[in-house]
Amino acid sequence: MRLFYPYAAALLLGGLLTLGYAPFSQWWVVLASLSGFVYLLSKSPLKQVFKLSFAFGLAWFGVGISWVHVSIADFGGIPLIGSVAIMLVLCSYLALFPATAFWTLHRYFPQRLWPLALPFIWLLIEWLRSWLLTGFPWLSLGYSQLSGPLRGWMPIIGEIGVSAFVVLIAGVIACWLPLKTKAFASLLLIAVILISGFALDKYDWVKPTGNSVKIAMVQGNIPQALRWTPEQDLPTMQKYKNMTEDHWDADVIIWPEAAVPKLEPVAADYLHQMDKLAIEHQTGLITGIVNYNFETREAFNNLIGLGLKDAVELPDLTQPLSQYYYGHDNRYAKHHLLPIGEFIPFENWLRGLAPIFDLPMSSFTRGDYQQQNIQAKGHYFAPALCFEIAFPSQIASNLYANTDFIITVSNDAWFGHSHGPAQHLEIAQVRAKEFGLPVLRATNNGITAFIDQRGDIQSRLAQFESAVLVDHIQLVSGKTPYRKLGDLPIWLCAILSFVTALYFTKRSRT
């Protein structure tokens, strides 16, 4: 029975990590839980480390992304046993990454050097997790610190840098703090990192210009079961038009991902109508729509701009001309496609096995990695569709000198009443904090929110209601260090620390 205790502890400590993320936001739990697990590993033989770390990761992701099961079970058309099996496979795959990181640490470095070696190993493994099979970087440790003192470091070293600090602190608490000779130095190091983060959070890297933009975001609250039902296309389009009618006085109006359910070529008349209305009211309109090119047979998950593109006012025309035409360049095609939802890996094998592998709109073509911003009434919006907001390098590549806002649109109806939408909002907040730009998050059924340049929620809508969120969003000037330098500083520091650990490891063995 005693042999089971370490695995039970690993499962418990891994599951507790979820409390650090939204909607719970208990940042300190992550530091305590991870420190406890590193201490557990320090007392365990090497032959047990991979299995313990796998159990830790399995619980971490099993509890943390349990919201994925909602989409599989409710909309995937798979029996419960099948959906649980898919979740087990997914979480097992993700658990391999922390298991590999901790086994490598335990195998090649003495415990006294773990705090120096772990940040680089962790960053390298997490980079692989964000890249392999298109990447699934959910529950990266840095997101858990948005409500804690480490948030002050995000504009300098980004979320990935904060993740490195988290594992550094965990290593120090587990390996150095128990040693009498290093206890004081350990406490001092932890205090410096936390207190400096708290102090840095008080500094504003970017400044409001004094000018603001009135923006309205429409949350249609269309049930997922009706999203791609042909007979619901016209009612959905009419609903978004009706909800927008009282808000044409806004500078820019934003509809969520695939708000127009018809394919773009088929919806041309409707798009021309909305374009004319927007021009008539001197407004820009940004909406999600699926574009299918019947000639090339390629489908794209798009954001397109309608209405006023430039800031100049048009003459007062009784019948304003539409500026929209099919294929116009004021658009963005999603680059980072969601596996299963937007493309099927190993399609020849998986298509037809189960309804989840044959969902509507699950065969998109990838857009370019770097694209122009969408323009609306003279303002520039850097787009991120759905889970693209979780990839800071891609966001950074699409930020230009004249970018005013980051816009992310999504359809969280897939995840019901789970904690998934709260985690997705938290990720958007971190992007705002990192880059010092307001983030506008428009969703079908929540959580629609305006996030200011500090990563704080300026205003938001409740989930599962049809409503329009209107606010004045400040334009800002300046750039954060992270926007200028990206991940380079934290990688250099992690590599230097790792090389130091290697040096002392080699020296101790010779």
C-alpha positions as CSV (number, residue, x, y, z in Angstrom):
1,M,0.0,0.0,0.0
2,R,2.9,2.4,0.7
3,L,4.0,2.1,-2.9
4,F,0.8,3.8,-3.9
5,Y,1.2,6.8,-1.6
6,P,3.8,8.7,-3.9
7,Y,1.5,8.2,-6.9
8,A,-1.5,9.4,-4.9
9,A,0.5,12.5,-3.9
10,A,1.5,13.1,-7.5
11,L,-2.1,12.9,-8.7
12,L,-3.3,15.2,-5.9
13,L,-0.5,17.8,-6.5
14,G,-1.1,17.7,-10.3
15,G,-4.8,18.2,-10.0
16,L,-4.4,21.1,-7.6
17,L,-2.6,23.1,-10.3
18,T,-6.0,23.8,-11.8
19,L,-6.9,26.1,-8.9
20,G,-4.2,28.5,-10.1
21,Y,-6.0,29.2,-13.3
22,A,-9.2,31.1,-14.0
23,P,-11.9,31.1,-12.8
24,F,-10.2,30.1,-9.4
25,S,-7.1,32.3,-9.8
26,Q,-5.3,31.1,-6.7
27,W,-1.8,31.8,-8.0
28,W,0.0,30.6,-4.8
29,V,-1.5,27.1,-5.1
30,V,0.7,26.5,-8.2
31,L,3.9,27.5,-6.4
32,A,3.0,25.3,-3.4
33,S,1.9,22.3,-5.5
34,L,4.8,22.4,-7.9
35,S,7.3,22.8,-5.0
36,G,5.7,19.9,-3.2
37,F,6.0,17.7,-6.3
38,V,9.7,18.7,-6.9
39,Y,10.4,17.8,-3.3
40,L,8.6,14.4,-3.8
41,L,10.9,13.7,-6.8
42,S,14.0,14.6,-4.8
43,K,13.1,11.8,-2.4
44,S,12.3,9.3,-5.1
45,P,14.6,6.9,-7.0
46,L,15.2,7.5,-10.7
47,K,13.2,4.4,-11.8
48,Q,10.1,6.0,-10.2
49,V,10.5,9.5,-11.5
50,F,9.0,9.2,-15.0
51,K,5.9,7.3,-13.7
52,L,5.4,9.8,-10.9
53,S,5.8,12.8,-13.3
54,F,3.4,11.2,-15.7
55,A,0.8,10.8,-13.0
56,F,1.4,14.4,-12.0
57,G,0.9,15.5,-15.6
58,L,-2.1,13.3,-16.1
59,A,-3.9,14.9,-13.2
60,W,-2.8,18.4,-14.2
61,F,-4.2,18.2,-17.7
62,G,-7.1,15.8,-16.8
63,V,-8.6,18.3,-14.4
64,G,-7.3,21.5,-16.1
65,I,-8.7,20.8,-19.6
66,S,-11.7,18.8,-18.6
67,W,-13.7,21.3,-20.6
68,V,-12.5,19.6,-23.8
69,H,-14.6,16.6,-22.8
70,V,-17.7,18.8,-22.9
71,S,-17.2,19.4,-26.7
72,I,-16.4,15.8,-27.3
73,A,-19.3,14.3,-25.3
74,D,-22.0,16.9,-26.2
75,F,-21.1,17.6,-29.9
76,G,-18.8,14.8,-31.0
77,G,-21.5,12.1,-31.3
78,I,-19.4,9.6,-29.3
79,P,-20.6,7.4,-26.4
80,L,-19.3,8.3,-22.9
81,I,-16.8,5.5,-22.9
82,G,-15.4,6.7,-26.2
83,S,-15.2,10.3,-25.2
84,V,-13.4,9.4,-21.9
85,A,-11.0,7.3,-23.9
86,I,-10.2,10.2,-26.2
87,M,-9.6,12.5,-23.2
88,L,-7.3,9.9,-21.6
89,V,-5.3,9.7,-24.8
90,L,-5.0,13.5,-25.1
91,C,-4.1,14.0,-21.4
92,S,-1.6,11.1,-21.6
93,Y,0.1,12.7,-24.6
94,L,0.3,16.0,-22.7
95,A,1.6,14.3,-19.6
96,L,4.6,13.0,-21.5
97,F,6.1,16.5,-21.6
98,P,6.4,17.2,-17.9
99,A,7.4,13.6,-17.4
100,T,10.3,14.0,-19.9
101,A,11.4,17.3,-18.3
102,F,11.5,15.9,-14.7
103,W,13.1,12.6,-15.7
104,T,15.8,14.5,-17.6
105,L,16.4,16.8,-14.6
106,H,16.6,13.8,-12.2
107,R,18.8,11.7,-14.5
108,Y,21.5,14.2,-15.4
109,F,21.8,16.7,-12.5
110,P,22.4,16.5,-8.8
111,Q,19.6,17.8,-6.7
112,R,21.5,20.8,-5.5
113,L,21.7,22.1,-9.1
114,W,18.0,21.4,-10.0
115,P,17.0,25.1,-9.6
116,L,19.6,26.1,-12.1
117,A,18.9,23.4,-14.7
118,L,15.1,23.2,-14.5
119,P,14.1,26.5,-16.1
120,F,15.9,25.8,-19.4
121,I,14.7,22.1,-19.5
122,W,11.1,23.3,-18.8
123,L,11.2,26.0,-21.4
124,L,12.5,23.6,-24.0
125,I,9.9,21.0,-23.3
126,E,7.1,23.5,-23.2
127,W,8.3,24.9,-26.5
128,L,8.0,21.4,-28.0
129,R,4.5,21.1,-26.5
130,S,3.5,24.4,-28.2
131,W,4.9,23.2,-31.6
132,L,4.4,19.4,-32.1
133,L,1.2,18.5,-33.9
134,T,0.5,22.2,-34.3
135,G,0.8,22.8,-30.6
136,F,-1.4,22.7,-27.5
137,P,0.1,25.2,-25.1
138,W,-2.9,25.3,-22.7
139,L,-2.2,25.5,-18.9
140,S,1.3,26.9,-19.4
141,L,2.3,27.7,-15.8
142,G,2.8,31.5,-16.4
143,Y,-1.0,32.0,-17.0
144,S,-1.6,31.0,-13.4
145,Q,0.3,34.1,-12.1
146,L,-1.9,36.7,-13.7
147,S,-3.4,37.6,-10.4
148,G,-0.2,37.2,-8.4
149,P,3.0,39.4,-8.0
150,L,4.8,37.7,-10.9
151,R,2.4,39.4,-13.3
152,G,4.6,42.5,-13.2
153,W,7.3,40.5,-15.1
154,M,4.9,39.7,-18.0
155,P,5.6,42.9,-20.0
156,I,9.3,42.2,-19.7
157,I,9.8,38.4,-20.2
158,G,6.3,37.3,-21.2
159,E,4.2,34.4,-20.0
160,I,7.0,32.0,-21.0
161,G,9.4,33.9,-18.8
162,V,7.0,33.8,-15.8
163,S,6.7,30.1,-16.3
164,A,10.5,29.9,-15.9
165,F,10.3,31.9,-12.7
166,V,7.6,29.5,-11.4
167,V,9.7,26.4,-11.9
168,L,12.8,28.3,-10.5
169,I,10.9,29.2,-7.3
170,A,9.6,25.6,-7.0
171,G,13.1,24.2,-7.3
172,V,14.5,26.7,-4.8
173,I,11.8,25.9,-2.3
174,A,12.1,22.1,-2.7
175,C,15.9,21.8,-3.0
176,W,17.6,24.8,-1.4
177,L,15.2,26.0,1.3
178,P,15.5,22.8,3.4
179,L,19.3,23.3,3.6
180,K,20.4,25.4,6.6
181,T,23.3,26.7,4.6
182,K,21.1,28.0,1.8
183,A,17.8,28.8,3.6
184,F,18.5,32.5,4.0
185,A,19.7,32.9,0.4
186,S,16.7,30.9,-0.9
187,L,14.2,33.2,1.0
188,L,16.1,36.3,-0.3
189,L,16.0,35.1,-3.9
190,I,12.3,34.3,-3.8
191,A,11.5,37.6,-2.0
192,V,13.4,39.5,-4.7
193,I,11.6,37.9,-7.6
194,L,8.2,38.3,-6.0
195,I,8.7,41.8,-4.6
196,S,10.3,43.1,-7.8
197,G,7.4,41.7,-9.8
198,F,4.9,43.5,-7.5
199,A,6.9,46.7,-8.0
200,L,7.1,46.3,-11.7
201,D,3.4,45.9,-12.0
202,K,3.0,49.5,-10.8
203,Y,4.9,50.8,-13.8
204,D,3.0,51.6,-17.0
205,W,5.2,50.7,-20.0
206,V,2.7,52.2,-22.4
207,K,0.7,55.4,-22.0
208,P,-2.8,56.4,-23.0
209,T,-2.8,59.0,-25.8
210,G,-5.9,60.6,-24.5
211,N,-7.9,59.5,-27.6
212,S,-10.4,56.7,-27.4
213,V,-12.4,54.6,-29.8
214,K,-16.1,53.7,-29.3
215,I,-16.4,50.0,-30.0
216,A,-19.4,47.7,-29.8
217,M,-19.2,43.9,-29.7
218,V,-22.2,41.8,-30.4
219,Q,-22.7,38.5,-28.5
220,G,-25.4,36.5,-30.4
221,N,-25.6,33.5,-28.1
222,I,-26.4,31.1,-30.9
223,P,-26.6,27.5,-29.4
224,Q,-23.9,25.3,-30.8
225,A,-26.4,22.7,-32.0
226,L,-27.9,25.3,-34.3
227,R,-24.7,26.9,-35.6
228,W,-24.4,25.0,-38.8
229,T,-28.1,24.1,-39.3
230,P,-29.0,25.5,-42.8
231,E,-32.5,26.5,-41.8
232,Q,-31.0,28.7,-39.0
233,D,-28.8,30.7,-41.3
234,L,-31.2,33.5,-42.1
235,P,-32.5,33.8,-38.5
236,T,-28.9,34.0,-37.2
237,M,-28.0,36.7,-39.8
238,Q,-31.1,38.7,-39.0
239,K,-30.4,38.5,-35.3
240,Y,-27.0,40.0,-35.7
241,K,-28.3,42.7,-37.9
242,N,-31.1,43.5,-35.4
243,M,-28.8,43.5,-32.4
244,T,-26.5,46.0,-34.3
245,E,-29.2,48.5,-35.3
246,D,-29.1,50.5,-32.1
247,H,-25.3,50.7,-32.1
248,W,-24.4,52.2,-35.4
249,D,-23.1,55.3,-33.6
250,A,-20.0,53.2,-32.5
251,D,-16.8,53.8,-34.4
252,V,-16.3,50.1,-34.9
253,I,-18.7,47.1,-34.5
254,I,-17.3,43.6,-34.0
255,W,-19.1,40.3,-34.5
256,P,-17.6,37.0,-33.3
257,E,-16.1,34.0,-35.1
258,A,-18.3,32.8,-38.0
259,A,-21.1,35.1,-36.9
260,V,-22.3,35.0,-40.6
261,P,-23.1,31.2,-40.9
262,K,-23.3,31.2,-44.7
263,L,-20.3,30.7,-46.9
264,E,-18.9,34.1,-48.0
265,P,-19.7,33.7,-51.7
266,V,-23.3,32.7,-50.9
267,A,-23.7,35.5,-48.4
268,A,-22.6,38.2,-50.8
269,D,-26.0,40.0,-50.9
270,Y,-26.1,40.1,-47.1
271,L,-22.5,41.4,-46.8
272,H,-23.2,44.1,-49.4
273,Q,-26.2,45.2,-47.3
274,M,-24.3,45.3,-44.1
275,D,-21.4,47.1,-45.9
276,K,-23.8,49.8,-47.1
277,L,-25.4,50.2,-43.7
278,A,-22.0,50.6,-42.1
279,I,-20.8,53.2,-44.6
280,E,-24.1,55.1,-44.3
281,H,-23.5,55.4,-40.5
282,Q,-19.8,56.1,-40.9
283,T,-18.8,52.9,-39.1
284,G,-16.5,50.0,-39.5
285,L,-17.8,46.4,-39.1
286,I,-15.6,43.4,-38.5
287,T,-17.1,39.9,-38.6
288,G,-16.1,36.3,-38.7
289,I,-17.2,34.3,-41.8
290,V,-16.2,31.1,-43.6
291,N,-14.9,31.6,-47.1
292,Y,-15.0,28.8,-49.6
293,N,-13.4,29.3,-52.9
294,F,-15.4,27.1,-55.3
295,E,-12.6,27.3,-57.9
296,T,-9.7,26.1,-55.8
297,R,-12.0,24.2,-53.3
298,E,-10.2,25.8,-50.4
299,A,-12.0,26.9,-47.2
300,F,-10.7,29.6,-44.9
301,N,-11.8,30.7,-41.4
302,N,-11.8,34.4,-42.0
303,L,-12.3,37.8,-40.4
304,I,-13.3,40.4,-42.8
305,G,-13.7,44.2,-42.6
306,L,-16.9,45.9,-43.9
307,G,-18.0,49.5,-44.0
308,L,-15.6,52.4,-43.4
309,K,-12.0,51.3,-43.8
310,D,-10.3,54.7,-43.6
311,A,-10.9,57.4,-41.1
312,V,-11.9,60.0,-43.7
313,E,-15.6,60.7,-43.8
314,L,-17.5,60.1,-47.0
315,P,-19.9,62.6,-48.5
316,D,-23.5,62.5,-47.3
317,L,-25.0,60.1,-49.9
318,T,-28.6,59.1,-49.8
319,Q,-27.6,55.7,-51.2
320,P,-24.0,55.0,-50.2
321,L,-22.2,52.6,-52.5
322,S,-20.9,49.3,-51.1
323,Q,-17.1,49.1,-50.9
324,Y,-17.2,45.3,-50.3
325,Y,-16.5,42.8,-53.0
326,Y,-15.7,39.1,-52.8
327,G,-12.0,38.6,-52.3
328,H,-11.3,42.1,-51.1
329,D,-8.0,42.4,-49.2
330,N,-9.3,43.8,-45.8
331,R,-9.4,40.3,-44.3
332,Y,-7.5,37.8,-42.2
333,A,-7.4,34.0,-42.8
334,K,-6.8,31.9,-39.7
335,H,-3.3,30.3,-39.6
336,H,-3.2,28.1,-36.5
337,L,-6.0,25.6,-37.2
338,L,-7.5,23.6,-34.4
339,P,-6.9,19.8,-34.7
340,I,-10.2,17.8,-35.2
341,G,-12.2,21.0,-35.1
342,E,-10.7,22.7,-38.2
343,F,-8.5,20.0,-39.8
344,I,-8.2,16.3,-39.3
345,P,-4.7,14.9,-38.6
346,F,-4.1,11.7,-40.4
347,E,-7.3,12.4,-42.3
348,N,-7.3,9.3,-44.5
349,W,-7.3,7.1,-41.4
350,L,-9.6,9.0,-39.1
351,R,-12.4,10.4,-41.4
352,G,-15.5,8.3,-41.0
353,L,-14.4,6.5,-37.8
354,A,-16.7,8.7,-35.6
355,P,-18.9,11.8,-35.9
356,I,-16.3,13.9,-34.2
357,F,-13.9,13.3,-37.1
358,D,-16.4,14.5,-39.5
359,L,-17.7,17.7,-37.9
360,P,-18.9,20.6,-40.1
361,M,-16.2,23.0,-41.2
362,S,-13.4,20.6,-40.2
363,S,-11.3,20.9,-43.3
364,F,-9.9,24.4,-43.5
365,T,-6.9,25.7,-45.4
366,R,-4.2,27.5,-43.4
367,G,-3.7,31.2,-43.9
368,D,-0.2,32.8,-43.9
369,Y,1.7,33.1,-40.6
370,Q,2.1,36.8,-41.0
371,Q,-0.7,38.9,-42.5
372,Q,-1.8,42.5,-42.6
373,N,-4.0,44.0,-39.9
374,I,-7.7,44.4,-40.5
375,Q,-8.6,48.1,-40.9
376,A,-11.8,49.7,-39.7
377,K,-12.4,53.5,-39.6
378,G,-8.7,54.2,-39.7
379,H,-7.8,51.9,-36.9
380,Y,-5.7,48.8,-37.2
381,F,-6.6,45.5,-35.6
382,A,-4.2,42.5,-35.2
383,P,-6.4,39.4,-35.4
384,A,-6.3,36.1,-33.6
385,L,-9.0,33.6,-34.3
386,C,-10.0,31.4,-31.4
387,F,-7.0,29.5,-29.9
388,E,-4.5,31.6,-31.9
389,I,-4.5,33.9,-28.9
390,A,-2.5,31.3,-27.0
391,F,0.5,31.7,-29.4
392,P,2.4,34.9,-28.4
393,S,5.0,34.5,-31.1
394,Q,2.3,34.5,-33.8
395,I,0.6,37.6,-32.2
396,A,4.0,39.4,-32.1
397,S,4.6,38.7,-35.8
398,N,1.4,40.4,-36.7
399,L,1.9,43.5,-34.6
400,Y,3.1,46.6,-36.6
401,A,4.0,50.1,-35.7
402,N,0.4,51.3,-36.5
403,T,-1.4,48.4,-34.7
404,D,-4.0,49.9,-32.3
405,F,-5.6,46.8,-30.9
406,I,-5.5,43.0,-30.7
407,I,-8.8,41.5,-31.7
408,T,-9.7,37.9,-30.8
409,V,-12.9,36.3,-31.8
410,S,-14.1,32.9,-30.7
411,N,-17.1,30.5,-30.3
412,D,-16.9,29.1,-26.8
413,A,-20.4,27.5,-27.1
414,W,-18.4,24.2,-27.6
415,F,-17.5,24.2,-23.9
416,G,-20.8,24.8,-22.1
417,H,-20.7,25.8,-18.4
418,S,-17.1,24.5,-17.9
419,H,-14.1,26.6,-16.8
420,G,-12.8,26.6,-20.4
421,P,-14.1,30.0,-21.4
422,A,-12.6,31.6,-18.2
423,Q,-9.2,30.1,-19.1
424,H,-9.5,31.5,-22.6
425,L,-10.3,35.0,-21.3
426,E,-7.3,34.7,-18.9
427,I,-5.0,33.9,-21.9
428,A,-6.3,37.0,-23.7
429,Q,-5.6,39.1,-20.6
430,V,-2.0,37.8,-20.5
431,R,-1.5,38.8,-24.2
432,A,-2.7,42.4,-23.4
433,K,-0.3,42.5,-20.4
434,E,2.6,41.2,-22.5
435,F,2.3,43.5,-25.4
436,G,0.8,46.6,-23.8
437,L,-2.2,46.7,-26.1
438,P,-5.9,46.5,-25.5
439,V,-7.4,43.2,-26.4
440,L,-11.0,43.0,-27.7
441,R,-12.5,39.6,-27.2
442,A,-15.8,38.9,-29.1
443,T,-17.5,35.6,-28.6
444,N,-20.7,33.9,-29.6
445,N,-21.9,33.1,-26.0
446,G,-19.2,34.4,-23.7
447,I,-17.0,35.6,-22.3
448,T,-17.1,38.7,-24.4
449,A,-14.8,41.4,-22.8
450,F,-12.7,44.5,-23.3
451,I,-9.3,44.1,-21.8
452,D,-7.1,47.2,-21.3
453,Q,-3.4,47.5,-21.9
454,R,-2.6,46.4,-18.4
455,G,-4.4,43.1,-18.8
456,D,-7.3,44.1,-16.6
457,I,-10.9,43.5,-17.7
458,Q,-12.4,46.9,-18.5
459,S,-15.9,45.6,-19.1
460,R,-17.5,42.2,-20.0
461,L,-20.8,40.4,-20.7
462,A,-22.2,37.5,-18.8
463,Q,-22.2,34.1,-20.5
464,F,-25.2,32.6,-22.3
465,E,-27.0,35.9,-23.0
466,S,-27.7,37.8,-26.1
467,A,-26.3,41.3,-25.6
468,V,-24.1,44.1,-27.0
469,L,-21.0,45.3,-25.1
470,V,-20.2,49.0,-25.8
471,D,-17.2,50.9,-24.3
472,H,-14.6,53.5,-25.1
473,I,-11.2,51.9,-25.5
474,Q,-8.1,54.0,-25.0
475,L,-5.5,54.3,-27.7
476,V,-1.9,53.8,-26.3
477,S,1.6,54.7,-27.3
478,G,4.9,53.0,-26.5
479,K,6.0,49.4,-26.4
480,T,6.7,46.9,-23.7
481,P,10.1,45.3,-23.5
482,Y,8.5,42.0,-24.4
483,R,7.0,43.4,-27.5
484,K,10.5,44.7,-28.5
485,L,12.7,41.7,-27.5
486,G,10.3,38.8,-27.3
487,D,11.5,35.6,-25.6
488,L,15.2,36.3,-26.2
489,P,16.1,37.6,-22.7
490,I,14.5,34.7,-20.8
491,W,16.1,32.1,-23.1
492,L,19.5,33.7,-22.7
493,C,19.1,33.7,-18.9
494,A,17.8,30.1,-18.9
495,I,20.7,28.9,-21.1
496,L,23.3,30.7,-18.9
497,S,21.8,29.0,-15.8
498,F,21.7,25.7,-17.5
499,V,25.3,25.9,-18.7
500,T,26.3,26.8,-15.1
501,A,24.5,23.7,-13.9
502,L,26.3,21.6,-16.5
503,Y,29.7,23.0,-15.4
504,F,29.2,22.2,-11.8
505,T,27.7,18.8,-12.6
506,K,30.7,17.9,-14.6
507,R,33.1,19.3,-12.0
508,S,31.5,17.3,-9.2
509,R,31.8,14.1,-11.2
510,T,35.4,14.6,-12.0
